[in-house]
């Protein structure tokens, strides 16, 4: 039997100028167990707290267009006349429970169907896994461009040194994304978690940034 941690989430929201750009942080949670001997000093699973909060920063309305580029000013003016772009996190990126018997490996969450696949020296122990989900709102019948990160670290709860790398972020949609007559669309995000050789046991969590803006 492998003891497992209690899984929950913590939230961290960040918004920038919502008229042109909106930035949202998604959450990542993974529970690492072990196959075989548990290394000395490894941490047991801990409970994460959940805090749902949001902070909005409203644009000051100043023009960023150059006085020498009328077309640039016109584009800025059109952007500012649109409804603000907003992103709401609707679901977290979860990798469930897994273990390592020594060799490094990878875990991938597919953004199209939410399937979880493992490779290398990683063993899947089940648990809750899911793709991240975001709802984007803006001007009706317009397009937005979504930017995902290249890679981010996630760290073990209670440790400032144990970490894994999250990379190859993908989504189920192709830029530019049409908001449609309702002015909203849901996108799903997946990624690959790199599990290191003899990865230490623990509950790992972190966040990644999703940005949406008008073209």
C-alpha positions, 0 to 999 in steps of 0.5 A: 500500500502506498499512502497518498496525500489529500488533494486540493488546490490553491488559487492565484489570480493576476489580471493586466490591462483587460481592454487589450490583454487578460492574463490568468494563472492556471493551477497544477497539482500532482501527487508522487508516490514511490515504487520500492524503497522510499528515500530517507527524508522524503516528504509525505503528502500534505493538504493544500488550501483553497483560496479563490480570489481575483484582482482586477486592474482597469485600464487608464484609457491612455493611448499607446499609439505613436503620434507618427503612426496614425494606423497604430492609433486607429488600431488602439482606438478600435481595441479600446472600444471593444468589450474587455477580454476576461479569462475565468479559470474553470478547471485545474490541470491535474496529473493524479497520482504516480510513482517512479522506480528510478528512471526519469519519465513523462506524464502527458495530459491531452487537451482534446480529451483529457487522457493521461499517458505515462512513459519512461520509468513512471507508473500511473497510480490513478487519482484525479487527473484533468486538463485545465479549462478556461472561459474567455469572454470578450466582444461578440463575433471577434477573435482573440489570440491565446498565448501559453507558456513554454515551461514552468516549474512546480514544487513540492509542498513544504519544500523549496528545493524539490521540483519538476518541470511542466512543458509542451503546453497545448490547447484544444483550439487554434489561434485566432480563436473565434468568440462567436455570437455569445462573446465567449468560448471555453478552451482546454489546456494540457501539458507534459510533466517531466518526472526526474530520476528517483523523483522525491515523494510528495505533493507538487503544485504550481501555476502557469499563465494563460494570456488572451488578447485581441489581434 
